[in-house]
């Protein structure tokens, strides 16, 4: 996948300064559901957005590239849903296509993949 995607970001790039194609990963929060029966253990759910963006002179080609690479992202996350041991397990919640304005003569297409992972912590 890295051969297809020359630009990677932690956090989203500033609009207007993006370079295409790119993938950006942004931490979007943590949930800590309360459980009285936890006996010193708590489950934390970490949420991320993985943004996939492509540009092409043909809008269909940009959309196909974005969707194909979003599927690759989801396949990688599914195969390593514990993030190499950093989490207990993880899952992809949504895969959302997003209409984007053209940039010059190039159509921009993007998909946001929402990924969550769960970690049991002791305190």
C-alpha positions in Angstrom: 0.0 0.0 0.0 2.8 2.4 0.7 3.8 2.3 -2.9 0.4 3.7 -3.9 0.4 6.3 -1.1 3.4 8.6 -1.0 2.0 10.9 1.8 1.1 9.8 5.3 -0.1 12.1 8.2 -0.7 11.8 11.9 -3.7 14.2 12.2 -5.4 15.7 9.2 -3.4 18.1 6.9 -4.5 21.7 6.7 -7.1 22.1 3.9 -5.6 23.6 0.8 -2.1 22.3 1.7 -2.8 18.6 1.1 -0.6 16.6 -1.3 -2.4 13.7 -3.0 -2.8 10.8 -2.7 -2.6 10.6 1.1 -3.7 8.7 4.2 -4.1 10.5 7.5 -4.7 8.9 10.9 -6.4 11.0 13.6 -7.2 10.0 17.2 -10.8 11.0 17.7 -11.3 10.2 21.4 -11.6 7.5 24.1 -14.7 6.1 25.8 -14.4 4.8 29.4 -17.7 3.0 30.1 -18.3 2.8 33.9 -18.9 -0.6 35.4 -19.4 -1.0 39.1 -18.5 -4.7 38.9 -15.1 -3.9 37.4 -13.1 -4.6 40.6 -10.2 -2.5 39.5 -10.4 -3.1 35.8 -11.8 -0.8 33.2 -12.3 -1.2 29.5 -11.2 1.8 27.3 -12.4 2.2 23.7 -10.0 4.2 21.6 -11.4 5.7 18.3 -9.5 6.7 15.2 -10.4 8.1 11.8 -8.3 6.9 8.9 -8.8 9.3 6.0 -7.9 8.1 2.4 -7.8 10.8 -0.3 -7.0 10.5 -4.1 -7.1 12.9 -7.0 -7.4 12.2 -10.7 -8.4 14.1 -13.8 -11.3 11.5 -14.1 -13.6 11.6 -11.1 -14.5 7.9 -11.5 -10.8 6.9 -11.3 -10.3 9.1 -8.2 -13.3 7.5 -6.5 -12.3 3.9 -7.4 -8.7 4.5 -6.1 -10.0 5.9 -2.8 -12.5 3.0 -2.3 -9.9 0.4 -3.3 -7.4 1.8 -0.9 -9.9 2.2 1.9 -10.7 -1.5 1.5 -7.0 -2.3 1.8 -6.8 -0.2 5.0 -9.8 -2.2 6.4 -8.2 -5.5 5.4 -4.9 -4.6 7.2 -6.9 -3.5 10.3 -8.9 -6.7 10.3 -5.8 -8.8 10.0 -4.1 -6.9 12.9 -7.1 -5.9 14.9 -5.1 -6.0 18.1 -2.7 -3.4 16.7 0.2 -5.8 17.3 -0.7 -6.3 20.9 -1.4 -2.6 21.8 -5.1 -3.4 22.1 -7.2 -6.5 23.1 -9.1 -6.3 19.8 -10.4 -3.8 17.3 -13.1 -3.3 14.7 -14.0 -1.1 11.8 -17.2 0.8 12.4 -17.9 2.8 9.3 -16.5 3.3 5.9 -17.9 6.6 4.6 -17.4 8.1 1.1 -17.2 11.9 1.2 -17.9 14.2 -1.7 -15.1 16.7 -2.1 -14.7 19.8 -4.2 -12.4 19.6 -7.3 -8.9 21.1 -7.1 -8.2 22.8 -10.4 -8.7 20.2 -13.1 -8.5 17.3 -10.7 -11.4 15.5 -9.0 -10.8 14.7 -5.4 -12.3 11.6 -3.8 -12.1 10.4 -0.2 -13.2 7.8 2.2 -13.1 7.9 6.0 -12.7 4.6 7.8 -13.6 4.7 11.5 -11.7 2.2 13.6 -12.1 1.5 17.3 -10.1 -0.7 19.6 -10.7 -1.9 23.1 -8.1 -2.2 25.8 -8.7 -3.6 29.3 -6.7 -1.7 31.9 -6.1 -2.4 35.6 -5.9 0.4 38.1 
